[in-house]
Amino acid sequence: MSESRPKSGPGEISRFRAVVVAALRAKQLQRGSRPRIELDDKKHKDTSIAMEEVRRGLITFTQFVVPHVYDPSAMRELKAIG
């Protein structure tokens, strides 16, 4: 099965990550952060402003990698609790 989806280049993010980043930015705007774009009549909601900022590349983010640690003793502790 083949899906047609746009390929992400080095400076692009997936649409799912864009939604997550925009949601975090919308929270900042709700708390009083200044928009990085000029506001117009159509874009007056925090979510619309945040999505436009992400679309224009005005919002940067850092992706953290959380290492997976397998600890068998932790599993025993969880079983003992339950």
mmCIF file of the N, C-alpha and C atoms, coordinates in Angstrom:
data_MODEL
# 
_entry.id   MODEL 
# 
loop_
_atom_site.group_PDB 
_atom_site.id 
_atom_site.type_symbol 
_atom_site.label_atom_id 
_atom_site.label_alt_id 
_atom_site.label_comp_id 
_atom_site.label_asym_id 
_atom_site.label_entity_id 
_atom_site.label_seq_id 
_atom_site.pdbx_PDB_ins_code 
_atom_site.Cartn_x 
_atom_site.Cartn_y 
_atom_site.Cartn_z 
_atom_site.occupancy 
_atom_site.B_iso_or_equiv 
_atom_site.pdbx_formal_charge 
_atom_site.auth_seq_id 
_atom_site.auth_comp_id 
_atom_site.auth_asym_id 
_atom_site.auth_atom_id 
_atom_site.pdbx_PDB_model_num 
ATOM 1   N N  . MET A 1 1  ? 0.844  -1.166 0.000  1.00 0.00 ? 1  MET A N  1 
ATOM 2   C CA . MET A 1 1  ? 0.000  0.000  0.000  1.00 0.00 ? 1  MET A CA 1 
ATOM 3   C C  . MET A 1 1  ? 0.893  1.234  0.000  1.00 0.00 ? 1  MET A C  1 
ATOM 4   N N  . SER A 1 2  ? 0.654  2.120  -0.912 1.00 0.00 ? 2  SER A N  1 
ATOM 5   C CA . SER A 1 2  ? 1.469  3.323  -0.973 1.00 0.00 ? 2  SER A CA 1 
ATOM 6   C C  . SER A 1 2  ? 0.615  4.531  -0.605 1.00 0.00 ? 2  SER A C  1 
ATOM 7   N N  . GLU A 1 3  ? 1.199  5.384  0.171  1.00 0.00 ? 3  GLU A N  1 
ATOM 8   C CA . GLU A 1 3  ? 0.529  6.612  0.561  1.00 0.00 ? 3  GLU A CA 1 
ATOM 9   C C  . GLU A 1 3  ? 1.257  7.771  -0.099 1.00 0.00 ? 3  GLU A C  1 
ATOM 10  N N  . SER A 1 4  ? 0.510  8.723  -0.552 1.00 0.00 ? 4  SER A N  1 
ATOM 11  C CA . SER A 1 4  ? 1.165  9.891  -1.108 1.00 0.00 ? 4  SER A CA 1 
ATOM 12  C C  . SER A 1 4  ? 1.252  10.932 -0.004 1.00 0.00 ? 4  SER A C  1 
ATOM 13  N N  . ARG A 1 5  ? 2.427  11.177 0.425  1.00 0.00 ? 5  ARG A N  1 
ATOM 14  C CA . ARG A 1 5  ? 2.639  12.173 1.465  1.00 0.00 ? 5  ARG A CA 1 
ATOM 15  C C  . ARG A 1 5  ? 3.858  13.002 1.087  1.00 0.00 ? 5  ARG A C  1 
ATOM 16  N N  . PRO A 1 6  ? 3.861  14.262 1.456  1.00 0.00 ? 6  PRO A N  1 
ATOM 17  C CA . PRO A 1 6  ? 4.999  15.102 1.111  1.00 0.00 ? 6  PRO A CA 1 
ATOM 18  C C  . PRO A 1 6  ? 6.236  14.656 1.865  1.00 0.00 ? 6  PRO A C  1 
ATOM 19  N N  . LYS A 1 7  ? 7.341  14.706 1.193  1.00 0.00 ? 7  LYS A N  1 
ATOM 20  C CA . LYS A 1 7  ? 8.603  14.334 1.825  1.00 0.00 ? 7  LYS A CA 1 
ATOM 21  C C  . LYS A 1 7  ? 9.146  15.545 2.566  1.00 0.00 ? 7  LYS A C  1 
ATOM 22  N N  . SER A 1 8  ? 9.581  15.318 3.777  1.00 0.00 ? 8  SER A N  1 
ATOM 23  C CA . SER A 1 8  ? 10.124 16.403 4.586  1.00 0.00 ? 8  SER A CA 1 
ATOM 24  C C  . SER A 1 8  ? 11.592 16.588 4.254  1.00 0.00 ? 8  SER A C  1 
ATOM 25  N N  . GLY A 1 9  ? 11.955 17.805 4.008  1.00 0.00 ? 9  GLY A N  1 
ATOM 26  C CA . GLY A 1 9  ? 13.353 18.128 3.761  1.00 0.00 ? 9  GLY A CA 1 
ATOM 27  C C  . GLY A 1 9  ? 14.041 18.476 5.052  1.00 0.00 ? 9  GLY A C  1 
ATOM 28  N N  . PRO A 1 10 ? 15.299 18.904 4.969  1.00 0.00 ? 10 PRO A N  1 
ATOM 29  C CA . PRO A 1 10 ? 16.067 19.190 6.186  1.00 0.00 ? 10 PRO A CA 1 
ATOM 30  C C  . PRO A 1 10 ? 15.496 20.309 7.041  1.00 0.00 ? 10 PRO A C  1 
ATOM 31  N N  . GLY A 1 11 ? 14.839 21.307 6.448  1.00 0.00 ? 11 GLY A N  1 
ATOM 32  C CA . GLY A 1 11 ? 14.323 22.413 7.241  1.00 0.00 ? 11 GLY A CA 1 
ATOM 33  C C  . GLY A 1 11 ? 12.850 22.309 7.536  1.00 0.00 ? 11 GLY A C  1 
ATOM 34  N N  . GLU A 1 12 ? 12.212 21.207 7.146  1.00 0.00 ? 12 GLU A N  1 
ATOM 35  C CA . GLU A 1 12 ? 10.777 21.071 7.308  1.00 0.00 ? 12 GLU A CA 1 
ATOM 36  C C  . GLU A 1 12 ? 10.449 20.122 8.454  1.00 0.00 ? 12 GLU A C  1 
ATOM 37  N N  . ILE A 1 13 ? 9.275  20.317 9.043  1.00 0.00 ? 13 ILE A N  1 
ATOM 38  C CA . ILE A 1 13 ? 8.818  19.414 10.084 1.00 0.00 ? 13 ILE A CA 1 
ATOM 39  C C  . ILE A 1 13 ? 7.523  18.768 9.627  1.00 0.00 ? 13 ILE A C  1 
ATOM 40  N N  . SER A 1 14 ? 7.212  17.641 10.203 1.00 0.00 ? 14 SER A N  1 
ATOM 41  C CA . SER A 1 14 ? 5.981  16.953 9.827  1.00 0.00 ? 14 SER A CA 1 
ATOM 42  C C  . SER A 1 14 ? 4.776  17.758 10.304 1.00 0.00 ? 14 SER A C  1 
ATOM 43  N N  . ARG A 1 15 ? 3.639  17.508 9.694  1.00 0.00 ? 15 ARG A N  1 
ATOM 44  C CA . ARG A 1 15 ? 2.447  18.269 10.075 1.00 0.00 ? 15 ARG A CA 1 
ATOM 45  C C  . ARG A 1 15 ? 2.016  17.938 11.495 1.00 0.00 ? 15 ARG A C  1 
ATOM 46  N N  . PHE A 1 16 ? 2.306  16.725 11.951 1.00 0.00 ? 16 PHE A N  1 
ATOM 47  C CA . PHE A 1 16 ? 1.948  16.341 13.316 1.00 0.00 ? 16 PHE A CA 1 
ATOM 48  C C  . PHE A 1 16 ? 2.811  17.090 14.325 1.00 0.00 ? 16 PHE A C  1 
ATOM 49  N N  . ARG A 1 17 ? 4.098  17.190 14.036 1.00 0.00 ? 17 ARG A N  1 
ATOM 50  C CA . ARG A 1 17 ? 4.980  17.948 14.923 1.00 0.00 ? 17 ARG A CA 1 
ATOM 51  C C  . ARG A 1 17 ? 4.614  19.429 14.879 1.00 0.00 ? 17 ARG A C  1 
ATOM 52  N N  . ALA A 1 18 ? 4.216  19.921 13.720 1.00 0.00 ? 18 ALA A N  1 
ATOM 53  C CA . ALA A 1 18 ? 3.822  21.323 13.602 1.00 0.00 ? 18 ALA A CA 1 
ATOM 54  C C  . ALA A 1 18 ? 2.626  21.624 14.497 1.00 0.00 ? 18 ALA A C  1 
ATOM 55  N N  . VAL A 1 19 ? 1.691  20.690 14.588 1.00 0.00 ? 19 VAL A N  1 
ATOM 56  C CA . VAL A 1 19 ? 0.520  20.882 15.445 1.00 0.00 ? 19 VAL A CA 1 
ATOM 57  C C  . VAL A 1 19 ? 0.932  20.926 16.910 1.00 0.00 ? 19 VAL A C  1 
ATOM 58  N N  . VAL A 1 20 ? 1.841  20.047 17.303 1.00 0.00 ? 20 VAL A N  1 
ATOM 59  C CA . VAL A 1 20 ? 2.298  20.019 18.696 1.00 0.00 ? 20 VAL A CA 1 
ATOM 60  C C  . VAL A 1 20 ? 3.044  21.309 19.038 1.00 0.00 ? 20 VAL A C  1 
ATOM 61  N N  . VAL A 1 21 ? 3.929  21.735 18.150 1.00 0.00 ? 21 VAL A N  1 
ATOM 62  C CA . VAL A 1 21 ? 4.688  22.967 18.382 1.00 0.00 ? 21 VAL A CA 1 
ATOM 63  C C  . VAL A 1 21 ? 3.738  24.162 18.427 1.00 0.00 ? 21 VAL A C  1 
ATOM 64  N N  . ALA A 1 22 ? 2.753  24.202 17.532 1.00 0.00 ? 22 ALA A N  1 
ATOM 65  C CA . ALA A 1 22 ? 1.793  25.303 17.519 1.00 0.00 ? 22 ALA A CA 1 
ATOM 66  C C  . ALA A 1 22 ? 0.950  25.312 18.798 1.00 0.00 ? 22 ALA A C  1 
ATOM 67  N N  . ALA A 1 23 ? 0.608  24.139 19.309 1.00 0.00 ? 23 ALA A N  1 
ATOM 68  C CA . ALA A 1 23 ? -0.164 24.078 20.553 1.00 0.00 ? 23 ALA A CA 1 
ATOM 69  C C  . ALA A 1 23 ? 0.633  24.662 21.718 1.00 0.00 ? 23 ALA A C  1 
ATOM 70  N N  . LEU A 1 24 ? 1.910  24.335 21.767 1.00 0.00 ? 24 LEU A N  1 
ATOM 71  C CA . LEU A 1 24 ? 2.754  24.895 22.819 1.00 0.00 ? 24 LEU A CA 1 
ATOM 72  C C  . LEU A 1 24 ? 2.895  26.408 22.655 1.00 0.00 ? 24 LEU A C  1 
ATOM 73  N N  . ARG A 1 25 ? 3.018  26.854 21.403 1.00 0.00 ? 25 ARG A N  1 
ATOM 74  C CA . ARG A 1 25 ? 3.118  28.292 21.141 1.00 0.00 ? 25 ARG A CA 1 
ATOM 75  C C  . ARG A 1 25 ? 1.815  28.999 21.496 1.00 0.00 ? 25 ARG A C  1 
ATOM 76  N N  . ALA A 1 26 ? 0.668  28.378 21.217 1.00 0.00 ? 26 ALA A N  1 
ATOM 77  C CA . ALA A 1 26 ? -0.625 28.970 21.553 1.00 0.00 ? 26 ALA A CA 1 
ATOM 78  C C  . ALA A 1 26 ? -0.745 29.175 23.061 1.00 0.00 ? 26 ALA A C  1 
ATOM 79  N N  . LYS A 1 27 ? -0.219 28.235 23.835 1.00 0.00 ? 27 LYS A N  1 
ATOM 80  C CA . LYS A 1 27 ? -0.221 28.402 25.298 1.00 0.00 ? 27 LYS A CA 1 
ATOM 81  C C  . LYS A 1 27 ? 0.605  29.617 25.696 1.00 0.00 ? 27 LYS A C  1 
ATOM 82  N N  . GLN A 1 28 ? 1.756  29.810 25.033 1.00 0.00 ? 28 GLN A N  1 
ATOM 83  C CA . GLN A 1 28 ? 2.577  30.984 25.328 1.00 0.00 ? 28 GLN A CA 1 
ATOM 84  C C  . GLN A 1 28 ? 1.812  32.267 25.010 1.00 0.00 ? 28 GLN A C  1 
ATOM 85  N N  . LEU A 1 29 ? 1.116  32.267 23.880 1.00 0.00 ? 29 LEU A N  1 
ATOM 86  C CA . LEU A 1 29 ? 0.348  33.451 23.499 1.00 0.00 ? 29 LEU A CA 1 
ATOM 87  C C  . LEU A 1 29 ? -0.773 33.725 24.496 1.00 0.00 ? 29 LEU A C  1 
ATOM 88  N N  . GLN A 1 30 ? -1.421 32.674 24.980 1.00 0.00 ? 30 GLN A N  1 
ATOM 89  C CA . GLN A 1 30 ? -2.486 32.852 25.971 1.00 0.00 ? 30 GLN A CA 1 
ATOM 90  C C  . GLN A 1 30 ? -1.953 33.434 27.271 1.00 0.00 ? 30 GLN A C  1 
ATOM 91  N N  . ARG A 1 31 ? -0.709 33.156 27.556 1.00 0.00 ? 31 ARG A N  1 
ATOM 92  C CA . ARG A 1 31 ? -0.104 33.657 28.799 1.00 0.00 ? 31 ARG A CA 1 
ATOM 93  C C  . ARG A 1 31 ? 0.500  35.044 28.635 1.00 0.00 ? 31 ARG A C  1 
ATOM 94  N N  . GLY A 1 32 ? 0.341  35.635 27.436 1.00 0.00 ? 32 GLY A N  1 
ATOM 95  C CA . GLY A 1 32 ? 0.778  37.013 27.263 1.00 0.00 ? 32 GLY A CA 1 
ATOM 96  C C  . GLY A 1 32 ? 1.965  37.237 26.355 1.00 0.00 ? 32 GLY A C  1 
ATOM 97  N N  . SER A 1 33 ? 2.492  36.208 25.736 1.00 0.00 ? 33 SER A N  1 
ATOM 98  C CA . SER A 1 33 ? 3.604  36.373 24.815 1.00 0.00 ? 33 SER A CA 1 
ATOM 99  C C  . SER A 1 33 ? 3.155  37.170 23.598 1.00 0.00 ? 33 SER A C  1 
ATOM 100 N N  . ARG A 1 34 ? 4.042  37.950 23.031 1.00 0.00 ? 34 ARG A N  1 
ATOM 101 C CA . ARG A 1 34 ? 3.695  38.770 21.870 1.00 0.00 ? 34 ARG A CA 1 
ATOM 102 C C  . ARG A 1 34 ? 3.763  37.950 20.590 1.00 0.00 ? 34 ARG A C  1 
ATOM 103 N N  . PRO A 1 35 ? 2.803  38.133 19.702 1.00 0.00 ? 35 PRO A N  1 
ATOM 104 C CA . PRO A 1 35 ? 2.844  37.437 18.407 1.00 0.00 ? 35 PRO A CA 1 
ATOM 105 C C  . PRO A 1 35 ? 4.042  37.892 17.574 1.00 0.00 ? 35 PRO A C  1 
ATOM 106 N N  . ARG A 1 36 ? 4.565  36.996 16.765 1.00 0.00 ? 36 ARG A N  1 
ATOM 107 C CA . ARG A 1 36 ? 5.704  37.303 15.909 1.00 0.00 ? 36 ARG A CA 1 
ATOM 108 C C  . ARG A 1 36 ? 5.280  37.673 14.496 1.00 0.00 ? 36 ARG A C  1 
ATOM 109 N N  . ILE A 1 37 ? 3.990  37.768 14.279 1.00 0.00 ? 37 ILE A N  1 
ATOM 110 C CA . ILE A 1 37 ? 3.464  38.191 12.986 1.00 0.00 ? 37 ILE A CA 1 
ATOM 111 C C  . ILE A 1 37 ? 2.539  39.375 13.211 1.00 0.00 ? 37 ILE A C  1 
ATOM 112 N N  . GLU A 1 38 ? 2.309  40.131 12.141 1.00 0.00 ? 38 GLU A N  1 
ATOM 113 C CA . GLU A 1 38 ? 1.341  41.214 12.237 1.00 0.00 ? 38 GLU A CA 1 
ATOM 114 C C  . GLU A 1 38 ? -0.053 40.604 12.227 1.00 0.00 ? 38 GLU A C  1 
ATOM 115 N N  . LEU A 1 39 ? -0.895 41.079 13.108 1.00 0.00 ? 39 LEU A N  1 
ATOM 116 C CA . LEU A 1 39 ? -2.247 40.541 13.206 1.00 0.00 ? 39 LEU A CA 1 
ATOM 117 C C  . LEU A 1 39 ? -3.137 41.163 12.149 1.00 0.00 ? 39 LEU A C  1 
ATOM 118 N N  . ASP A 1 40 ? -4.010 40.348 11.579 1.00 0.00 ? 40 ASP A N  1 
ATOM 119 C CA . ASP A 1 40 ? -5.021 40.859 10.672 1.00 0.00 ? 40 ASP A CA 1 
ATOM 120 C C  . ASP A 1 40 ? -6.389 40.393 11.159 1.00 0.00 ? 40 ASP A C  1 
ATOM 121 N N  . ASP A 1 41 ? -7.422 40.761 10.452 1.00 0.00 ? 41 ASP A N  1 
ATOM 122 C CA . ASP A 1 41 ? -8.786 40.447 10.888 1.00 0.00 ? 41 ASP A CA 1 
ATOM 123 C C  . ASP A 1 41 ? -9.055 38.942 10.917 1.00 0.00 ? 41 ASP A C  1 
ATOM 124 N N  . LYS A 1 42 ? -8.413 38.181 10.042 1.00 0.00 ? 42 LYS A N  1 
ATOM 125 C CA . LYS A 1 42 ? -8.679 36.745 9.971  1.00 0.00 ? 42 LYS A CA 1 
ATOM 126 C C  . LYS A 1 42 ? -7.912 35.956 11.025 1.00 0.00 ? 42 LYS A C  1 
ATOM 127 N N  . LYS A 1 43 ? -6.751 36.430 11.418 1.00 0.00 ? 43 LYS A N  1 
ATOM 128 C CA . LYS A 1 43 ? -5.917 35.697 12.367 1.00 0.00 ? 43 LYS A CA 1 
ATOM 129 C C  . LYS A 1 43 ? -5.878 36.438 13.697 1.00 0.00 ? 43 LYS A C  1 
ATOM 130 N N  . HIS A 1 44 ? -6.900 36.244 14.490 1.00 0.00 ? 44 HIS A N  1 
ATOM 131 C CA . HIS A 1 44 ? -6.933 36.910 15.780 1.00 0.00 ? 44 HIS A CA 1 
ATOM 132 C C  . HIS A 1 44 ? -6.995 35.919 16.942 1.00 0.00 ? 44 HIS A C  1 
ATOM 133 N N  . LYS A 1 45 ? -7.164 34.639 16.640 1.00 0.00 ? 45 LYS A N  1 
ATOM 134 C CA . LYS A 1 45 ? -7.168 33.638 17.697 1.00 0.00 ? 45 LYS A CA 1 
ATOM 135 C C  . LYS A 1 45 ? -5.736 33.143 17.914 1.00 0.00 ? 45 LYS A C  1 
ATOM 136 N N  . ASP A 1 46 ? -5.435 32.785 19.150 1.00 0.00 ? 46 ASP A N  1 
ATOM 137 C CA . ASP A 1 46 ? -4.089 32.328 19.481 1.00 0.00 ? 46 ASP A CA 1 
ATOM 138 C C  . ASP A 1 46 ? -3.674 31.115 18.662 1.00 0.00 ? 46 ASP A C  1 
ATOM 139 N N  . THR A 1 47 ? -4.604 30.190 18.437 1.00 0.00 ? 47 THR A N  1 
ATOM 140 C CA . THR A 1 47 ? -4.255 28.985 17.680 1.00 0.00 ? 47 THR A CA 1 
ATOM 141 C C  . THR A 1 47 ? -3.932 29.325 16.226 1.00 0.00 ? 47 THR A C  1 
ATOM 142 N N  . SER A 1 48 ? -4.688 30.230 15.622 1.00 0.00 ? 48 SER A N  1 
ATOM 143 C CA . SER A 1 48 ? -4.422 30.628 14.235 1.00 0.00 ? 48 SER A CA 1 
ATOM 144 C C  . SER A 1 48 ? -3.089 31.354 14.117 1.00 0.00 ? 48 SER A C  1 
ATOM 145 N N  . ILE A 1 49 ? -2.821 32.204 15.079 1.00 0.00 ? 49 ILE A N  1 
ATOM 146 C CA . ILE A 1 49 ? -1.550 32.937 15.086 1.00 0.00 ? 49 ILE A CA 1 
ATOM 147 C C  . ILE A 1 49 ? -0.389 31.956 15.232 1.00 0.00 ? 49 ILE A C  1 
ATOM 148 N N  . ALA A 1 50 ? -0.519 31.015 16.159 1.00 0.00 ? 50 ALA A N  1 
ATOM 149 C CA . ALA A 1 50 ? 0.548  30.046 16.401 1.00 0.00 ? 50 ALA A CA 1 
ATOM 150 C C  . ALA A 1 50 ? 0.806  29.184 15.162 1.00 0.00 ? 50 ALA A C  1 
ATOM 151 N N  . MET A 1 51 ? -0.255 28.708 14.510 1.00 0.00 ? 51 MET A N  1 
ATOM 152 C CA . MET A 1 51 ? -0.080 27.887 13.299 1.00 0.00 ? 51 MET A CA 1 
ATOM 153 C C  . MET A 1 51 ? 0.600  28.686 12.194 1.00 0.00 ? 51 MET A C  1 
ATOM 154 N N  . GLU A 1 52 ? 0.251  29.947 12.053 1.00 0.00 ? 52 GLU A N  1 
ATOM 155 C CA . GLU A 1 52 ? 0.876  30.783 11.019 1.00 0.00 ? 52 GLU A CA 1 
ATOM 156 C C  . GLU A 1 52 ? 2.353  31.016 11.337 1.00 0.00 ? 52 GLU A C  1 
ATOM 157 N N  . GLU A 1 53 ? 2.674  31.226 12.604 1.00 0.00 ? 53 GLU A N  1 
ATOM 158 C CA . GLU A 1 53 ? 4.074  31.403 12.995 1.00 0.00 ? 53 GLU A CA 1 
ATOM 159 C C  . GLU A 1 53 ? 4.883  30.143 12.696 1.00 0.00 ? 53 GLU A C  1 
ATOM 160 N N  . VAL A 1 54 ? 4.314  28.987 12.976 1.00 0.00 ? 54 VAL A N  1 
ATOM 161 C CA . VAL A 1 54 ? 5.005  27.720 12.691 1.00 0.00 ? 54 VAL A CA 1 
ATOM 162 C C  . VAL A 1 54 ? 5.145  27.547 11.187 1.00 0.00 ? 54 VAL A C  1 
ATOM 163 N N  . ARG A 1 55 ? 4.087  27.834 10.433 1.00 0.00 ? 55 ARG A N  1 
ATOM 164 C CA . ARG A 1 55 ? 4.120  27.678 8.980  1.00 0.00 ? 55 ARG A CA 1 
ATOM 165 C C  . ARG A 1 55 ? 5.202  28.549 8.346  1.00 0.00 ? 55 ARG A C  1 
ATOM 166 N N  . ARG A 1 56 ? 5.382  29.748 8.878  1.00 0.00 ? 56 ARG A N  1 
ATOM 167 C CA . ARG A 1 56 ? 6.398  30.668 8.350  1.00 0.00 ? 56 ARG A CA 1 
ATOM 168 C C  . ARG A 1 56 ? 7.811  30.344 8.849  1.00 0.00 ? 56 ARG A C  1 
ATOM 169 N N  . GLY A 1 57 ? 7.924  29.427 9.782  1.00 0.00 ? 57 GLY A N  1 
ATOM 170 C CA . GLY A 1 57 ? 9.247  29.079 10.301 1.00 0.00 ? 57 GLY A CA 1 
ATOM 171 C C  . GLY A 1 57 ? 9.766  30.039 11.349 1.00 0.00 ? 57 GLY A C  1 
ATOM 172 N N  . LEU A 1 58 ? 8.876  30.779 11.982 1.00 0.00 ? 58 LEU A N  1 
ATOM 173 C CA . LEU A 1 58 ? 9.276  31.757 12.998 1.00 0.00 ? 58 LEU A CA 1 
ATOM 174 C C  . LEU A 1 58 ? 9.445  31.138 14.374 1.00 0.00 ? 58 LEU A C  1 
ATOM 175 N N  . ILE A 1 59 ? 9.001  29.905 14.538 1.00 0.00 ? 59 ILE A N  1 
ATOM 176 C CA . ILE A 1 59 ? 9.087  29.223 15.823 1.00 0.00 ? 59 ILE A CA 1 
ATOM 177 C C  . ILE A 1 59 ? 10.115 28.113 15.690 1.00 0.00 ? 59 ILE A C  1 
ATOM 178 N N  . THR A 1 60 ? 11.065 28.099 16.597 1.00 0.00 ? 60 THR A N  1 
ATOM 179 C CA . THR A 1 60 ? 12.071 27.037 16.602 1.00 0.00 ? 60 THR A CA 1 
ATOM 180 C C  . THR A 1 60 ? 11.806 26.111 17.782 1.00 0.00 ? 60 THR A C  1 
ATOM 181 N N  . PHE A 1 61 ? 12.259 24.882 17.658 1.00 0.00 ? 61 PHE A N  1 
ATOM 182 C CA . PHE A 1 61 ? 12.086 23.928 18.737 1.00 0.00 ? 61 PHE A CA 1 
ATOM 183 C C  . PHE A 1 61 ? 13.291 23.002 18.765 1.00 0.00 ? 61 PHE A C  1 
ATOM 184 N N  . THR A 1 62 ? 13.496 22.374 19.891 1.00 0.00 ? 62 THR A N  1 
ATOM 185 C CA . THR A 1 62 ? 14.574 21.414 20.055 1.00 0.00 ? 62 THR A CA 1 
ATOM 186 C C  . THR A 1 62 ? 13.955 20.064 20.346 1.00 0.00 ? 62 THR A C  1 
ATOM 187 N N  . GLN A 1 63 ? 14.379 19.078 19.594 1.00 0.00 ? 63 GLN A N  1 
ATOM 188 C CA . GLN A 1 63 ? 13.864 17.731 19.792 1.00 0.00 ? 63 GLN A CA 1 
ATOM 189 C C  . GLN A 1 63 ? 14.806 16.988 20.727 1.00 0.00 ? 63 GLN A C  1 
ATOM 190 N N  . PHE A 1 64 ? 14.253 16.498 21.811 1.00 0.00 ? 64 PHE A N  1 
ATOM 191 C CA . PHE A 1 64 ? 15.034 15.741 22.769 1.00 0.00 ? 64 PHE A CA 1 
ATOM 192 C C  . PHE A 1 64 ? 14.814 14.256 22.528 1.00 0.00 ? 64 PHE A C  1 
ATOM 193 N N  . VAL A 1 65 ? 15.861 13.500 22.681 1.00 0.00 ? 65 VAL A N  1 
ATOM 194 C CA . VAL A 1 65 ? 15.763 12.051 22.541 1.00 0.00 ? 65 VAL A CA 1 
ATOM 195 C C  . VAL A 1 65 ? 15.887 11.460 23.933 1.00 0.00 ? 65 VAL A C  1 
ATOM 196 N N  . VAL A 1 66 ? 14.890 10.711 24.333 1.00 0.00 ? 66 VAL A N  1 
ATOM 197 C CA . VAL A 1 66 ? 14.901 10.077 25.641 1.00 0.00 ? 66 VAL A CA 1 
ATOM 198 C C  . VAL A 1 66 ? 15.371 8.638  25.441 1.00 0.00 ? 66 VAL A C  1 
ATOM 199 N N  . PRO A 1 67 ? 16.494 8.289  26.062 1.00 0.00 ? 67 PRO A N  1 
ATOM 200 C CA . PRO A 1 67 ? 16.997 6.929  25.866 1.00 0.00 ? 67 PRO A CA 1 
ATOM 201 C C  . PRO A 1 67 ? 16.096 5.911  26.556 1.00 0.00 ? 67 PRO A C  1 
ATOM 202 N N  . HIS A 1 68 ? 15.965 4.763  25.938 1.00 0.00 ? 68 HIS A N  1 
ATOM 203 C CA . HIS A 1 68 ? 15.189 3.674  26.513 1.00 0.00 ? 68 HIS A CA 1 
ATOM 204 C C  . HIS A 1 68 ? 16.113 2.852  27.405 1.00 0.00 ? 68 HIS A C  1 
ATOM 205 N N  . VAL A 1 69 ? 15.727 2.694  28.638 1.00 0.00 ? 69 VAL A N  1 
ATOM 206 C CA . VAL A 1 69 ? 16.534 1.928  29.584 1.00 0.00 ? 69 VAL A CA 1 
ATOM 207 C C  . VAL A 1 69 ? 15.711 0.728  30.026 1.00 0.00 ? 69 VAL A C  1 
ATOM 208 N N  . TYR A 1 70 ? 16.271 -0.437 29.821 1.00 0.00 ? 70 TYR A N  1 
ATOM 209 C CA . TYR A 1 70 ? 15.597 -1.654 30.255 1.00 0.00 ? 70 TYR A CA 1 
ATOM 210 C C  . TYR A 1 70 ? 16.184 -2.056 31.599 1.00 0.00 ? 70 TYR A C  1 
ATOM 211 N N  . ASP A 1 71 ? 15.342 -2.096 32.611 1.00 0.00 ? 71 ASP A N  1 
ATOM 212 C CA . ASP A 1 71 ? 15.788 -2.448 33.956 1.00 0.00 ? 71 ASP A CA 1 
ATOM 213 C C  . ASP A 1 71 ? 14.878 -3.552 34.485 1.00 0.00 ? 71 ASP A C  1 
ATOM 214 N N  . PRO A 1 72 ? 15.341 -4.809 34.456 1.00 0.00 ? 72 PRO A N  1 
ATOM 215 C CA . PRO A 1 72 ? 14.496 -5.909 34.919 1.00 0.00 ? 72 PRO A CA 1 
ATOM 216 C C  . PRO A 1 72 ? 14.076 -5.770 36.379 1.00 0.00 ? 72 PRO A C  1 
ATOM 217 N N  . SER A 1 73 ? 14.922 -5.170 37.217 1.00 0.00 ? 73 SER A N  1 
ATOM 218 C CA . SER A 1 73 ? 14.559 -5.025 38.618 1.00 0.00 ? 73 SER A CA 1 
ATOM 219 C C  . SER A 1 73 ? 13.369 -4.085 38.793 1.00 0.00 ? 73 SER A C  1 
ATOM 220 N N  . ALA A 1 74 ? 13.242 -3.097 37.915 1.00 0.00 ? 74 ALA A N  1 
ATOM 221 C CA . ALA A 1 74 ? 12.103 -2.187 37.983 1.00 0.00 ? 74 ALA A CA 1 
ATOM 222 C C  . ALA A 1 74 ? 10.808 -2.933 37.671 1.00 0.00 ? 74 ALA A C  1 
ATOM 223 N N  . MET A 1 75 ? 10.867 -3.876 36.755 1.00 0.00 ? 75 MET A N  1 
ATOM 224 C CA . MET A 1 75 ? 9.678  -4.665 36.422 1.00 0.00 ? 75 MET A CA 1 
ATOM 225 C C  . MET A 1 75 ? 9.244  -5.507 37.626 1.00 0.00 ? 75 MET A C  1 
ATOM 226 N N  . ARG A 1 76 ? 10.213 -6.073 38.354 1.00 0.00 ? 76 ARG A N  1 
ATOM 227 C CA . ARG A 1 76 ? 9.890  -6.859 39.541 1.00 0.00 ? 76 ARG A CA 1 
ATOM 228 C C  . ARG A 1 76 ? 9.233  -5.994 40.595 1.00 0.00 ? 76 ARG A C  1 
ATOM 229 N N  . GLU A 1 77 ? 9.732  -4.744 40.738 1.00 0.00 ? 77 GLU A N  1 
ATOM 230 C CA . GLU A 1 77 ? 9.148  -3.825 41.712 1.00 0.00 ? 77 GLU A CA 1 
ATOM 231 C C  . GLU A 1 77 ? 7.710  -3.493 41.350 1.00 0.00 ? 77 GLU A C  1 
ATOM 232 N N  . LEU A 1 78 ? 7.432  -3.304 40.057 1.00 0.00 ? 78 LEU A N  1 
ATOM 233 C CA . LEU A 1 78 ? 6.071  -3.004 39.617 1.00 0.00 ? 78 LEU A CA 1 
ATOM 234 C C  . LEU A 1 78 ? 5.144  -4.197 39.890 1.00 0.00 ? 78 LEU A C  1 
ATOM 235 N N  . LYS A 1 79 ? 5.632  -5.421 39.672 1.00 0.00 ? 79 LYS A N  1 
ATOM 236 C CA . LYS A 1 79 ? 4.822  -6.604 39.896 1.00 0.00 ? 79 LYS A CA 1 
ATOM 237 C C  . LYS A 1 79 ? 4.537  -6.784 41.389 1.00 0.00 ? 79 LYS A C  1 
ATOM 238 N N  . ALA A 1 80 ? 5.506  -6.410 42.221 1.00 0.00 ? 80 ALA A N  1 
ATOM 239 C CA . ALA A 1 80 ? 5.334  -6.544 43.657 1.00 0.00 ? 80 ALA A CA 1 
ATOM 240 C C  . ALA A 1 80 ? 4.283  -5.575 44.188 1.00 0.00 ? 80 ALA A C  1 
ATOM 241 N N  . ILE A 1 81 ? 4.189  -4.415 43.568 1.00 0.00 ? 81 ILE A N  1 
ATOM 242 C CA . ILE A 1 81 ? 3.216  -3.413 43.990 1.00 0.00 ? 81 ILE A CA 1 
ATOM 243 C C  . ILE A 1 81 ? 1.815  -3.855 43.631 1.00 0.00 ? 81 ILE A C  1 
ATOM 244 N N  . GLY A 1 82 ? 1.635  -4.420 42.436 1.00 0.00 ? 82 GLY A N  1 
ATOM 245 C CA . GLY A 1 82 ? 0.308  -4.787 41.916 1.00 0.00 ? 82 GLY A CA 1 
ATOM 246 C C  . GLY A 1 82 ? -0.238 -6.000 42.508 1.00 0.00 ? 82 GLY A C  1 
# 
